[in-house]
């Protein structure tokens, strides 16, 4: 059925639900699962706020990348807890929906399994959810849970 499954994961409750479905599909199809965590480049406002707090690292992008890596590793740990050994995790920076779609195109995924709402920005709330954008742009079927 599916040979390669992509599960965008931001650690939210809906992303966890989607990851559980991706694990189930991976086991059912015998397909490897790939987790993708996307973080956005910080805005100038966020950069100026980071200069006020001494406990924050000097480069906010490094902090965001570090947190995204932790989220991706958490997703991998969930997969392993459910007996799924063939799982990889990637962290990318960029506009969330476009980055997911580009990653899916670049790596020829057969399906994307994504949560209906995640930890998106206020812009995503006003302009439409990431899952909605991914379904419209994806080169493959998208399962929204």
C-alpha positions in Angstrom: 0.0 0.0 0.0 2.3 2.8 1.2 6.1 2.5 1.0 7.2 5.7 2.7 5.3 7.6 5.4 5.9 11.1 6.5 4.6 12.4 9.9 5.1 16.1 10.6 5.4 16.4 14.3 5.3 19.4 16.6 4.6 17.7 19.9 1.0 19.0 20.1 -1.9 16.7 21.1 -3.1 16.5 17.6 0.4 15.7 16.3 0.6 12.9 18.8 -2.7 11.5 17.6 -1.4 11.7 14.0 1.9 10.1 15.0 -0.1 7.2 16.6 -1.9 6.7 13.3 1.3 6.9 11.3 2.8 4.2 13.6 -0.2 2.0 13.0 0.0 2.5 9.2 3.8 1.9 9.2 3.3 -1.4 11.0 0.4 -2.4 8.8 2.3 -1.6 5.5 5.8 -2.5 6.7 6.8 1.0 5.5 9.5 3.1 7.2 8.3 6.2 9.0 9.9 9.6 8.9 9.2 12.3 11.4 9.7 15.9 10.3 9.7 18.8 12.8 9.7 22.3 11.3 10.6 25.5 13.2 10.2 29.0 11.9 13.0 31.6 11.7 12.3 34.2 14.4 10.9 37.6 13.8 12.7 40.9 14.6 10.4 41.3 17.6 11.3 37.9 19.0 15.0 38.7 18.4 14.7 42.0 20.4 12.9 40.2 23.2 15.7 37.6 23.5 18.2 40.3 24.1 16.4 41.3 27.3 16.6 37.9 29.0 20.1 36.8 30.0 19.2 33.2 30.5 18.3 32.9 26.8 21.0 32.1 24.2 22.3 34.9 22.1 20.9 33.3 18.9 17.2 32.6 19.1 17.4 30.4 16.0 19.8 28.1 17.8 17.4 27.8 20.7 14.5 27.1 18.3 16.5 24.5 16.5 17.5 22.9 19.7 13.9 22.7 20.9 12.7 21.3 17.5 15.4 18.6 17.8 14.1 17.7 21.2 10.5 17.5 19.8 11.7 15.3 16.9 13.6 13.0 19.3 10.5 12.8 21.5 8.5 11.6 18.4 11.2 9.0 17.7 11.0 7.8 21.3 7.2 7.4 21.1 7.7 5.3 17.9 10.2 3.0 19.6 7.9 2.6 22.7 5.3 1.2 20.2 7.8 -1.2 18.8 8.7 0.7 15.6 12.4 0.5 15.0 12.6 1.8 11.5 12.0 5.5 12.1 14.0 8.6 11.2 13.6 12.2 12.4 14.6 15.4 10.6 14.5 19.0 11.7 14.0 21.8 9.1 13.6 25.5 9.2 11.1 27.4 7.1 7.5 28.2 6.5 5.9 25.1 8.0 3.4 24.0 5.3 5.8 24.7 2.4 8.7 23.0 4.2 6.6 19.8 4.8 5.4 19.7 1.1 9.0 20.3 -0.2 10.4 17.6 2.0 7.7 15.2 0.9 8.5 16.0 -2.8 12.2 15.8 -2.3 12.0 12.4 -0.7 9.1 10.8 -2.7 6.8 10.0 0.2 3.6 8.1 -0.5 1.5 9.6 2.2 1.7 12.4 4.8 -0.1 11.9 8.1 -0.7 15.1 9.9 -2.7 16.5 12.9 -5.5 18.9 12.1 -4.2 21.6 14.4 -0.8 22.0 15.9 1.3 24.6 17.6 1.1 27.0 14.7 1.6 30.8 14.8 -1.1 33.4 14.9 -0.5 33.9 11.2 -1.4 30.2 10.6 -4.6 30.7 12.6 -5.6 33.7 10.5 -4.5 32.4 7.1 -5.5 28.7 7.5 -4.0 25.8 9.3 -0.9 24.0 8.3 -2.8 20.8 7.6 -5.2 22.7 5.3 -2.3 24.2 3.3 -0.5 20.8 3.1 -3.6 19.1 1.7 -3.8 21.7 -1.0 -0.1 21.6 -2.0 1.1 18.0 -1.3 2.3 15.8 -4.1 0.8 12.7 -2.4 -2.3 11.8 -0.3 -2.6 13.5 3.1 -4.4 11.9 6.0 -5.5 14.6 8.5 -6.4 13.2 12.0 
